[in-house]
């Protein structure tokens, strides 16, 4: 299972993503892991091309068959 993450700090131009599902996958890292590229789990067409790693928190996996991923 792929780990999921949520954004804790929406700033530096990423405020537009506060209104969508805050569940993300890391697709790549840059600057030695200091920056991340994220893809939204609910809408994979939404990609954040750069966000500082410290602004993102790993989420404990939800129970099986949970609708957690689609709650905002």
C-alpha positions as CSV (number, residue, x, y, z in Angstrom):
1,X,0.0,0.0,0.0
2,X,1.3,3.4,-0.9
3,X,1.7,5.8,2.0
4,X,-0.6,8.8,2.1
5,X,0.1,12.3,3.4
6,X,-1.7,15.5,4.3
7,X,-0.6,19.1,3.9
8,X,-0.3,20.9,7.3
9,X,0.8,24.3,6.0
10,X,-0.9,25.8,2.9
11,X,1.1,28.9,1.9
12,X,3.6,29.9,-0.9
13,X,0.9,29.7,-3.5
14,X,-0.6,26.4,-2.4
15,X,-3.7,28.0,-0.7
16,X,-5.9,27.0,-3.7
17,X,-5.6,23.4,-2.6
18,X,-7.1,23.9,0.9
19,X,-10.7,23.4,-0.5
20,X,-10.1,19.9,-2.0
21,X,-9.5,16.5,-0.4
22,X,-6.3,16.8,1.6
23,X,-5.0,13.3,0.9
24,X,-1.8,13.1,-1.2
25,X,0.8,10.7,-2.6
26,X,4.4,11.7,-3.0
27,X,5.4,11.2,-6.6
28,X,8.9,12.5,-6.4
29,X,11.4,14.4,-4.2
30,X,13.8,17.2,-5.1
31,X,16.5,19.1,-3.4
32,X,17.7,16.0,-1.5
33,X,14.2,15.4,-0.2
34,X,13.6,18.9,1.1
35,X,10.9,19.5,-1.5
36,X,8.1,17.1,-2.6
37,X,5.9,16.6,-5.7
38,X,2.4,15.5,-4.6
39,X,-0.5,14.0,-6.5
40,X,-4.0,14.2,-5.0
41,X,-5.5,10.8,-4.2
42,X,-9.1,11.7,-5.0
43,X,-8.3,13.7,-8.2
44,X,-5.0,12.5,-9.6
45,X,-5.1,15.3,-12.2
46,X,-4.2,17.7,-9.4
47,X,-0.4,17.9,-8.9
48,X,1.6,20.2,-6.6
49,X,4.9,20.6,-8.3
50,X,6.8,21.7,-5.3
51,X,6.1,21.9,-1.5
52,X,8.6,21.9,1.4
53,X,8.7,18.4,3.0
54,X,8.2,19.9,6.5
55,X,4.7,21.1,5.5
56,X,3.5,17.6,4.9
57,X,2.6,14.9,7.4
58,X,2.3,11.2,6.8
59,X,-1.2,9.8,7.6
60,X,-1.7,6.6,9.5
61,X,-3.6,4.2,7.1
62,X,-7.4,4.2,7.6
63,X,-9.2,0.9,8.3
64,X,-10.0,-1.2,5.3
65,X,-13.2,-0.3,3.4
66,X,-13.1,3.2,4.9
67,X,-14.5,6.2,3.1
68,X,-11.8,8.3,4.8
69,X,-10.1,9.2,1.5
70,X,-13.2,10.9,0.2
71,X,-13.9,13.0,3.3
72,X,-12.7,16.6,3.4
